[in-house]
Amino acid sequence: MKTIGLIGGMSWESTSSYYQYINQEVKTQLGGLHSAQIVLVSVDFAQIEQFQRNDEWDQAAQVLADAAKKLEKAGADFFAIATNTMHKVASQVEQAVSIPLVHIADATGEALVEKNIERVGLLGTAFTMEQPFYKQRIEKNFGMEVIVPNGVQRRLVHDVIYQELCLGVVSKRSTADFETIIDDMREVGAQGVILGCTEIGMLVDQNSSSIPIFDTTKIHAKALVKLALS
């Protein structure tokens, strides 16, 4: 079994989900008492969030690059950034080490192709929904259209992520709001929806969605295990 490297803490709420999903998948694949070999470097999200807010992405990239170096030194065979938004600086982080990065958008794109999705909705932070680094990677590499909610809905999604989910708060009102947004995307042709923030799975799941859900945390975790056991 190869050793998985994880850059976590963005937020720690979803990083704990990564640990759970990775080990559940290893147990499913190998059975018995098997669990994953993981090296985790968890950063301080308050610092990262400040860099995001101030548009200081190079500084954020340096923090993650330093974390990746620690993973490599600790023996990780490959690594993942356990968040969607910070894949904005994925290329800078990947260049800092010699071990490969498992990109969350690539894992998600492959899952979408398996389900023959041609038009997909995207929920995430404002950075992920509004900037090209995520949407264009999926559209270019996997040949599908990615759509996002309207401006008011994007602000709501962003605020719920930072003001609730990253603090471990899950409210029925926000669940209802997200369900409405998903319904609206279905009405304009979305065949599925990407939960493009690793915390959103805390709020909605397939039972609360009118179209197929693609939870990037679960998808990414499964891709990491597949590589670890290859």
Sine and cosine of phi, psi and omega as CSV:
sin_phi,cos_phi,sin_psi,cos_psi,sin_omega,cos_omega
0.00,0.00,0.74,-0.67,0.06,-1.00
-0.98,0.19,0.38,-0.93,0.01,-1.00
-1.00,-0.06,0.82,-0.57,0.01,-1.00
-1.00,0.08,0.76,-0.66,0.13,-0.99
-0.98,-0.20,0.73,-0.68,-0.01,-1.00
-0.81,-0.58,0.79,-0.61,0.23,-0.97
-0.99,-0.11,0.94,-0.34,-0.11,-0.99
-0.88,-0.48,-0.21,-0.98,0.04,-1.00
1.00,-0.06,0.15,0.99,-0.11,-0.99
-0.80,-0.60,0.92,0.39,-0.03,1.00
-0.99,-0.10,0.11,-0.99,0.02,-1.00
-0.92,0.38,-0.38,0.93,0.04,-1.00
-0.86,0.52,-0.74,0.68,-0.01,-1.00
-0.98,0.19,-0.45,0.89,0.06,-1.00
-0.89,0.46,-0.60,0.80,0.06,-1.00
-0.90,0.44,-0.56,0.83,0.06,-1.00
-0.92,0.39,-0.65,0.76,0.07,-1.00
-0.82,0.57,-0.76,0.65,-0.04,-1.00
-0.86,0.51,-0.68,0.74,0.00,-1.00
-0.91,0.42,-0.77,0.64,-0.06,-1.00
-0.91,0.42,-0.64,0.77,0.02,-1.00
-0.88,0.48,-0.73,0.68,-0.03,-1.00
-0.95,0.32,-0.54,0.84,0.09,-1.00
-0.90,0.45,-0.64,0.76,-0.01,-1.00
-0.93,0.36,-0.63,0.77,0.07,-1.00
-0.88,0.47,-0.67,0.74,0.03,-1.00
-0.89,0.46,-0.65,0.76,0.03,-1.00
-0.89,0.46,-0.65,0.76,-0.07,-1.00
-0.97,0.22,-0.62,0.78,-0.14,-0.99
-0.93,-0.36,-0.37,0.93,0.02,-1.00
0.95,0.31,-0.12,-0.99,0.06,-1.00
0.85,0.52,-0.68,-0.74,-0.04,-1.00
-0.99,-0.12,0.23,0.97,-0.05,-1.00
-0.91,0.42,0.61,-0.79,0.13,-0.99
-0.59,-0.80,0.20,-0.98,-0.12,-0.99
-0.98,0.18,0.51,-0.86,0.18,-0.98
-1.00,-0.02,0.92,-0.38,-0.12,-0.99
-0.75,-0.66,0.67,-0.74,0.23,-0.97
-0.92,-0.40,0.81,-0.59,-0.06,-1.00
-0.86,-0.50,0.77,-0.64,0.21,-0.98
-0.90,-0.45,0.89,-0.45,-0.06,-1.00
-0.96,-0.29,0.85,-0.53,-0.06,-1.00
-1.00,-0.04,0.19,-0.98,0.04,-1.00
-1.00,0.08,0.94,-0.35,-0.10,-1.00
-0.92,0.39,-0.47,0.88,0.03,-1.00
-0.85,0.52,-0.64,0.76,0.03,-1.00
-0.93,0.38,-0.70,0.71,-0.01,-1.00
-0.89,0.45,-0.68,0.73,-0.01,-1.00
-0.89,0.46,-0.61,0.79,0.04,-1.00
-0.91,0.43,-0.67,0.75,0.06,-1.00
-0.88,0.48,-0.68,0.74,0.03,-1.00
-0.86,0.50,-0.77,0.64,-0.07,-1.00
-0.88,0.47,-0.57,0.82,-0.05,-1.00
-1.00,-0.05,0.11,0.99,0.00,-1.00
0.87,0.49,0.59,0.81,0.01,-1.00
-0.97,-0.25,0.91,0.42,-0.14,-0.99
-0.95,0.31,-0.48,0.87,0.04,-1.00
-0.91,0.41,-0.62,0.79,0.05,-1.00
-0.91,0.40,-0.65,0.76,0.05,-1.00
-0.90,0.44,-0.66,0.75,0.01,-1.00
-0.87,0.48,-0.61,0.79,-0.01,-1.00
-0.91,0.41,-0.63,0.77,0.05,-1.00
-0.87,0.49,-0.70,0.71,-0.02,-1.00
-0.95,0.31,-0.56,0.83,0.06,-1.00
-0.89,0.45,-0.65,0.76,0.06,-1.00
-0.89,0.45,-0.63,0.78,0.04,-1.00
-0.91,0.42,-0.66,0.75,0.01,-1.00
-0.89,0.45,-0.62,0.78,0.05,-1.00
-0.88,0.47,-0.63,0.78,0.04,-1.00
-0.90,0.43,-0.64,0.77,0.03,-1.00
-0.89,0.46,-0.71,0.71,-0.01,-1.00
-0.89,0.45,-0.70,0.72,0.01,-1.00
-0.89,0.45,-0.52,0.85,-0.02,-1.00
-0.99,0.14,-0.08,1.00,0.11,-0.99
0.96,-0.29,0.19,0.98,0.05,-1.00
-0.90,0.43,0.67,-0.74,0.02,-1.00
-1.00,0.09,-0.42,0.91,0.07,-1.00
-0.36,-0.93,0.12,-0.99,-0.06,-1.00
-0.54,-0.84,0.25,-0.97,0.02,-1.00
-0.68,-0.73,0.54,-0.84,0.17,-0.99
-0.99,-0.10,0.91,-0.41,-0.17,-0.98
-1.00,0.10,0.84,0.54,0.02,-1.00
-0.18,-0.98,0.50,-0.86,0.05,-1.00
-0.99,0.17,-0.75,0.66,-0.14,-0.99
-0.84,0.55,-0.67,0.74,-0.09,-1.00
-0.97,0.25,0.01,1.00,0.18,-0.98
-0.95,0.32,-0.10,1.00,0.17,-0.99
-0.85,0.53,-0.52,0.86,-0.01,-1.00
-0.93,-0.36,0.36,0.93,-0.08,-1.00
-0.85,0.53,-0.67,0.75,-0.05,-1.00
-0.90,0.43,-0.61,0.80,0.02,-1.00
-0.92,0.39,-0.63,0.77,0.00,-1.00
-0.93,0.37,-0.68,0.73,-0.03,-1.00
-0.89,0.46,-0.58,0.82,-0.02,-1.00
-0.94,0.34,-0.26,0.97,-0.05,-1.00
-0.99,0.16,-0.20,0.98,-0.07,-1.00
-0.69,-0.72,0.17,-0.98,0.01,-1.00
-0.98,-0.19,-0.18,0.98,0.03,-1.00
-1.00,0.08,0.51,-0.86,-0.09,-1.00
-0.97,0.23,0.44,-0.90,0.08,-1.00
-0.99,-0.17,0.71,-0.71,0.14,-0.99
-1.00,-0.08,0.96,-0.28,-0.14,-0.99
-0.98,0.19,0.76,-0.65,-0.08,-1.00
-0.91,0.42,-0.56,0.83,0.01,-1.00
-0.94,0.35,-0.54,0.84,0.03,-1.00
-0.94,0.35,-0.69,0.72,0.05,-1.00
-0.87,0.49,-0.65,0.76,0.00,-1.00
-0.93,0.38,-0.68,0.73,0.03,-1.00
-0.86,0.52,-0.66,0.75,0.03,-1.00
-0.90,0.45,-0.63,0.78,0.03,-1.00
-0.91,0.41,-0.59,0.81,0.03,-1.00
-0.92,0.39,-0.67,0.74,0.01,-1.00
-0.89,0.46,-0.63,0.78,0.02,-1.00
-0.86,0.51,-0.48,0.88,-0.01,-1.00
-0.98,-0.18,0.19,0.98,0.06,-1.00
0.85,0.53,0.61,0.79,0.01,-1.00
-0.99,0.17,0.75,-0.67,0.03,-1.00
-0.93,-0.37,-0.43,0.90,0.03,-1.00
-0.66,-0.75,0.85,-0.52,-0.14,-0.99
-0.75,-0.66,0.62,-0.79,0.11,-0.99
-1.00,0.10,0.44,-0.90,-0.01,-1.00
-0.76,-0.65,0.82,-0.57,0.14,-0.99
-0.92,-0.40,0.64,-0.77,0.01,-1.00
0.02,-1.00,-0.26,-0.97,0.11,-0.99
-0.92,0.39,0.27,-0.96,0.06,-1.00
-0.84,0.54,-0.59,0.81,0.01,-1.00
-0.87,0.50,-0.72,0.70,-0.04,-1.00
-0.94,0.33,-0.65,0.76,-0.04,-1.00
-0.96,0.27,-0.57,0.82,-0.19,-0.98
-0.98,-0.19,-0.38,0.92,-0.03,-1.00
-0.99,-0.14,0.37,-0.93,-0.17,-0.99
-0.99,0.16,-0.25,0.97,-0.20,-0.98
-0.86,0.51,-0.48,0.88,-0.06,-1.00
-0.99,-0.16,-0.81,0.58,-0.05,-1.00
-0.86,0.51,-0.73,0.68,-0.07,-1.00
-0.92,0.39,-0.53,0.85,0.03,-1.00
-0.90,0.44,-0.69,0.72,0.02,-1.00
-0.93,0.36,-0.70,0.71,-0.02,-1.00
-0.89,0.45,-0.70,0.72,-0.06,-1.00
-0.95,0.30,-0.69,0.72,-0.12,-0.99
-0.99,0.10,-0.37,0.93,-0.11,-0.99
-0.80,-0.59,0.06,1.00,0.20,-0.98
0.91,0.41,0.69,0.73,0.03,-1.00
-0.66,-0.75,0.27,-0.96,0.02,-1.00
-1.00,-0.09,0.71,-0.70,0.05,-1.00
-0.93,-0.37,0.83,-0.56,0.02,-1.00
-0.90,-0.44,0.40,-0.92,-0.02,-1.00
-0.79,-0.61,0.30,-0.95,0.03,-1.00
-0.91,0.40,0.12,-0.99,0.05,-1.00
-0.95,0.32,0.11,-0.99,-0.11,-0.99
-0.86,0.51,-0.69,0.73,0.01,-1.00
-0.89,0.45,-0.69,0.73,-0.01,-1.00
-0.93,0.37,-0.60,0.80,0.03,-1.00
-0.88,0.47,-0.66,0.75,0.02,-1.00
-0.90,0.43,-0.65,0.76,0.02,-1.00
-0.88,0.47,-0.74,0.67,-0.01,-1.00
-0.86,0.50,-0.72,0.69,-0.01,-1.00
-0.86,0.51,-0.73,0.69,-0.05,-1.00
-0.91,0.41,-0.63,0.78,0.02,-1.00
-0.89,0.45,-0.64,0.77,0.00,-1.00
-0.87,0.50,-0.78,0.62,-0.12,-0.99
-0.99,0.15,-0.57,0.82,-0.10,-0.99
-1.00,-0.05,-0.25,0.97,-0.01,-1.00
-0.82,-0.57,-0.92,0.39,-0.18,-0.98
-0.89,0.46,-0.67,0.74,0.01,-1.00
-0.92,0.39,-0.23,0.97,0.07,-1.00
-0.97,-0.22,0.12,0.99,0.03,-1.00
0.99,0.17,0.24,0.97,-0.02,-1.00
-1.00,-0.09,0.82,-0.57,0.03,-1.00
-0.83,-0.55,0.91,-0.41,-0.07,-1.00
-0.91,-0.40,0.52,-0.85,0.04,-1.00
-0.91,0.42,-0.57,0.82,0.01,-1.00
-0.89,0.46,-0.71,0.71,-0.01,-1.00
-0.92,0.38,-0.60,0.80,0.08,-1.00
-0.85,0.53,-0.72,0.69,0.01,-1.00
-0.89,0.46,-0.65,0.76,0.02,-1.00
-0.89,0.46,-0.69,0.73,-0.01,-1.00
-0.92,0.39,-0.61,0.79,0.04,-1.00
-0.89,0.47,-0.64,0.77,0.04,-1.00
-0.90,0.43,-0.68,0.73,0.01,-1.00
-0.89,0.45,-0.67,0.74,0.04,-1.00
-0.89,0.46,-0.68,0.73,0.04,-1.00
-0.87,0.50,-0.65,0.76,0.01,-1.00
-0.90,0.44,-0.63,0.78,0.03,-1.00
-0.93,0.37,-0.59,0.81,0.08,-1.00
-0.87,0.49,-0.63,0.77,-0.02,-1.00
-0.90,0.45,-0.43,0.90,0.02,-1.00
-0.98,-0.22,0.32,0.95,0.20,-0.98
0.97,-0.25,0.06,1.00,0.04,-1.00
-0.93,0.38,0.78,-0.63,0.01,-1.00
-1.00,-0.01,-0.17,0.99,0.02,-1.00
-0.22,-0.98,0.09,-1.00,0.01,-1.00
-0.68,-0.73,0.73,-0.68,0.07,-1.00
-1.00,0.06,0.83,-0.56,0.18,-0.98
-0.99,0.14,0.99,0.13,-0.18,-0.98
-1.00,0.06,0.50,0.87,0.20,-0.98
-0.63,-0.78,0.72,-0.70,-0.16,-0.99
-0.94,0.35,-0.15,0.99,0.06,-1.00
-1.00,-0.04,-0.30,0.95,-0.16,-0.99
-0.90,0.43,-0.45,0.89,0.05,-1.00
-0.89,0.45,-0.28,0.96,0.10,-0.99
-0.95,0.32,-0.36,0.93,-0.17,-0.99
-0.97,-0.26,-0.67,0.74,-0.03,-1.00
-0.74,-0.67,0.45,-0.89,0.08,-1.00
-0.59,-0.81,-0.14,-0.99,-0.07,-1.00
-0.87,0.49,-0.52,0.85,-0.01,-1.00
-0.93,0.38,-0.35,0.94,-0.03,-1.00
-0.94,-0.33,0.29,0.96,-0.03,-1.00
-0.83,-0.56,0.62,-0.79,0.02,-1.00
-1.00,0.09,-0.14,0.99,0.04,-1.00
-0.70,-0.72,0.28,-0.96,-0.03,-1.00
-0.84,0.55,0.68,-0.73,0.01,-1.00
-0.99,-0.15,0.69,-0.73,0.10,-0.99
-0.87,-0.50,1.00,-0.10,-0.05,-1.00
-0.99,0.15,0.95,-0.32,-0.11,-0.99
-0.90,0.43,-0.47,0.88,0.03,-1.00
-0.90,0.43,-0.75,0.67,0.01,-1.00
-0.92,0.39,-0.67,0.75,-0.01,-1.00
-0.89,0.45,-0.71,0.71,0.00,-1.00
-0.89,0.45,-0.71,0.71,0.00,-1.00
-0.86,0.50,-0.67,0.74,0.00,-1.00
-0.91,0.42,-0.62,0.79,0.04,-1.00
-0.91,0.41,-0.60,0.80,0.02,-1.00
-0.91,0.42,-0.67,0.74,0.01,-1.00
-0.92,0.39,-0.65,0.76,0.03,-1.00
-0.84,0.54,-0.68,0.73,0.01,-1.00
-0.95,0.33,-0.63,0.77,-0.01,-1.00
-0.88,0.47,-0.55,0.84,-0.05,-1.00
-0.99,-0.11,0.00,1.00,-0.03,-1.00
-0.96,0.27,0.00,0.00,0.00,0.00
